[in-house]
Amino acid sequence: MAENSSYLQPSIPRFDGYYEHWAMLMENLLRSKEYWSLIETGVVVAPANPTAEQTRLANESKLCDLKVKNYLFQSIDRSILETILERGTARDIWEAMRRKYQGSTKVKRAQLQALRREFEVLTMGESESVTEYFARTLAIANKMTSHGEQMDQTRVVEKILRSMPSRFNYVVCSIEESNDVTTLSIDELQSSLLVQEARMKSQKEHSEEQALKVSDAGRGTVRGNGRGRGRNTSRGRGRGRQQNKDLVQCFKCHKFGHYQSECPEWDNANFCEIEEEGETLLMAGVNSFDNNSREEMWYLDSGCSNHMTGKKEWMHNFDGSFTESVKLGNDSKMAIMGRGNVKLSIAGKVHVITDVYYIPGLSSNLLSVGQLQQKNLTIVFKHDVCQVIHNEKGLILTTQISSNRMYMIYAPVILPNHMQMSKTDEYYLWHNRYAHLSIKGLKVLHKRQMVKGLPDLKDIEDKCVDCLSGKQHRDSIPKKTVWRASTKLELVHTDICGPIKPESNGGNRCSDEKNPRVKPFIFSNQKLKNLGLELTPVKQCLYETVRSLQEKGHLPIPQMKEDFV
């Protein structure tokens, strides 16, 4: 019987790697051709002694199996067919494809677990549309169904409702209150959400259009042609001709509503950059404020790559060897004359800001947001509030946005205890550290490298007062007097002993050689050695050191032990 030429054969679905989709299409095709029984039960085999009817049925089954194999051969690519070993019947090819892409029961269970986890953590993105999210959710649900999971519409509807973003909260509440979720279908839910999404989109576009409009209320910001007088900046005869600036784009900030000369960014910020061999290292916005009233005010700057200040007296551990140049927006340059640490008192706690650049003449103090984040700090800008959070210490500070859209932090600065010491202070430091050792002794220690960190000190004119008082000695007796008596009784010689301690019975501390209570004893050098009273050079040095320390500490002599004498 001739076939009708207008009849179109159904196209055979090609296998593209997605087995579930391909198996669904092929199953539908084979069922429409009444060949699906060959996949379920296989080819009918005739018995050992078949009858004519059994032989006919077996031959018809083989013929139908060849037709099914023809469909499968056209659907599966050659490279995949070459990996299938058993191709005797259509059932063998089908089972080989199922085992290859679905695996065994254990593998299907593992894949189902992965799909369940993906389904549970599924949420709608902020920029994702309702249609895209429904397609993604239903695709996962269909995969779970093909792996044996029972997926009803109620489960999918509840999952979609609880995974919508925050902008759909009121829509979800209204749907749950007005409908029965157990009877609500997926298509009804999608249609309701699509209507609300279209309404939100139209409102957003309307608000954006309103934001681009610029209201021109006044006469001082328009332009005209020619020349004239008036309090405005328009040019032209008389008051000038006003122009619509809604479509005017600024060449500086690329925003609509004003010209480049009227851009507010000219007054808000002066951009500067640090240059090193022609490369840009830093971009920072520095606002000009009253320096006298806001000396301890710091500004959080996201465009500044490093902390900067103009106060050298705030620096701890100052490194003056670090120098760079700063190029401002007007091509002028400023010099970085060092870097150090600054201690700030925030909420009663002291925080150390490390690696702060010192720029003389800088009127504002800048805190780099990027440098703070490198110190394991989390900076959150939300609802006109900035919060700086430490991973271990928690919230460090909170500040609100100012009227000029800047985040300012007032933090008192803890000044260092001492400034950079001079050469004189450095000499006295080492002199006192080594118990008033002379400059000659300090030079010996430095020359022989006996002390780590001891610099090469130079002698100074101002001597140590304590050493002059503690190490002084009596002048030697002159060999010849410079003055002689010219008349009798002009010179009276007395030899007074004292003052001595303890006092005498009469309360005197001085006595002369004619006093009968005083008995002089003369010791030879040998007897002094036997008594241990001779002062060696080492003991003499130690004795002078003790006296210098006594003078330095204003200590009475009895409180010092002189056992070494």
Buried (B, 14 or more C-beta within 10 A) or exposed (E): EEEEEEEEEEEBBEBEEEBBBBBBBBEEBBEEEEBBEBBEEBBBEBEEEEEEEBEEBBEEBBEBBEBBBEBBBEBBEEEBBEEBEEEEBBBBBBBBBEEEBBEEEEEBEEBBEEBBEEBEEBEBEEEEBBEEBBEBBBEBBBBBEBBEBEBEBBBBBBBBBEBBBEEBEEBBEEBBEEBEEEEBEBEBBBEBBBEBBEEEEEEEEEEEEEEEEBEBEEBEBBBBEEEBEBEBBBBBEEBBBEBEBEEBEBEBEEBBBBBEEBBEEEEEBBBBBBBEEEEEBBEBBBBEBEEEEBBBBBBBBBBBBBBBBBBBEBBBEBEEEBEBEBBEEEEEEBEBBBBBBBBBEBEEEEBEBEBBBBBEEBBBBBBBBEBBEEEEBEBEEEEEEBBBBEEEEEEBBEBEBEEEEBBBBEBEBBBBEEEEEEEEEEBBEBBBEBEBBBBEEBBEBBEEEEEEEBEEBEEEEEEBEBBEEBBEEEEEEEEEEEEEEEEEEEEEEEEEEEEEEEEBEEEEEEBEEEEEEEEEEEEEEEEEEEEEEEEEEEEEBBBBBBBBBBBBEEEEEEEEEEEEE
